[in-house]
Amino acid sequence: MTPDETPIAWLALEPGAPVFTSDGEEVGRVTTVVADRQKDIFSGVRVRLGLFDRERFVPADLIERLTTDGAHLRLASDDVDDRLGPADA
């Protein structure tokens, strides 16, 4: 984590935030935060990978941390396509 990355709660994560792999590559942008606000349960995020790719769902257990810089995954760049399912799954 760089000094300017401040941890944030899932409530502060906004659509358009970048999504980074564990090796630092930006792979997409958050389109939707998936959560139950009433119960304070964070399930994950929907992301758009690349310009023409459809949305994919990233479950909370694959997200290492949320910061002012974006969502940081526990996945390396090479694992993203294999491990993320469609957003409507």
Buried (B, 14 or more C-beta within 10 A) or exposed (E): EEEEBEEBEBEEBEEEBBBBBBEEEEBBBBBBBBBEEEEEEBBBBBBBBEEEEEBBBBBBEBBBBBBEBBBBBBBEBEBBEEBBEEBEE
